[in-house]
Amino acid sequence: MKVEPVYTGFAPLASCHWQGLANVLESQGFGRARQKVCLTWGFSWDGEGALLGNSGCWLEAFNATFAGELAREDFGSWSRADSRERELVAARLPFVAEIDAFEVPSEYAQREHVSHTVVVLERDEESAVLLDTMNCPTPRRYPLSRYVRMRTHRCVDRFHLYVSARPPGRDLAADELLAAVLGRFRATWPADARLLGRYAERAREAGVSGLDVCRVGAERLQLAATMSLLAEAEPSLREVSRGLSSLSKRWYLLHTLAEQQAESHRQGRDRILRLLADVQQREVELAESFQETALRAPAL
Amino acid sequence: MSEREEETVSADASRIRQVLREQGKLARDPDELDEHDDLYQAGLTSYTSVSVMLALEDAFDIEFPDSMLNRTLFSSIANIERAVANLRPAEPSSNIVP
């Protein structure tokens, strides 16, 4: 199974799976995949914990928009994941698998166990051929035992993988895509904005220990790429794209500070809360800007 | 600049390079870097810049204001020195007023 690494290089925390998937989609003939793979802007939160997720519906949005069949598959055991992988290989479908970066050439190699994703091109009873578009964009063969080790470390969440079962059935011009993205955003944003408000309130009341917001930063970064494509329908959306890049950096800064600064450090806690209030405000302002700007597009 | 001020600047520069050595995970020894060299090109990442920032705050008993928390602050040793000098509490005057 051949996947040309169209998109390579550093992918920030929680975004590498989109890079891998974009490469798989390109191999299926779906052009400019990196600018289309994530069309969503939102939040998800269980109401209690410190993890603030992204919209949580980017897969569904992609499939609905492009008649795609992207899926994330989770497994209760390695034997089930292994069985599914054999099916995919037999069907000649490359897939994006979460692995332990400890086992592959990376800044974490032999140092730290961190989740990462790679494109699995082949596997058999003896080895697996992986394409790590971020760290090493040429296919490398690993002994199967090492592949199993990197797939089954506890840093890997439920042995999950992503697969595109078939090429997307349609593509959209920039103005059609803008209409689709805007429509979905307007339907979901009000509730998502309230969710962010509740999350920030919870942080103020319960503390910032364990605050985890990197997935939001990742989604904003992906959407910045999408927005640059949508700017073909309305050029002033380039400003929104830049705003999303900047917003992504602020979310990642918040995530890193929360990770590194002790909860007991009062000044640190205050700073994290200020940054959280800052990104909340930026989200609201940029969301308004996006909607106002998008409605200027001639097709809308 | 008085001799005492020069000594302070020199000590600060050494401490900054020490922090970069301990927290920056740079590809090059900070002592080999010119003060205007790009630290990100020398291997500093967004993640390690936060580690450096927190260590600098502890080392100099300062707090970087939110407005300074951006990539420019850590783009060079000179920028860091300037920021630290601006944020440090002023030294009490050594002049005795009769």
Interface residues (C-beta under 8 A of the other chain):
Chain A: P12 K249 Y252 L253 T256 L257 Q260 Q261 Q267 R271 R274 L275 D278
Chain B: S46 Y47 V50 S51 L54 E63 D66 L69 R71
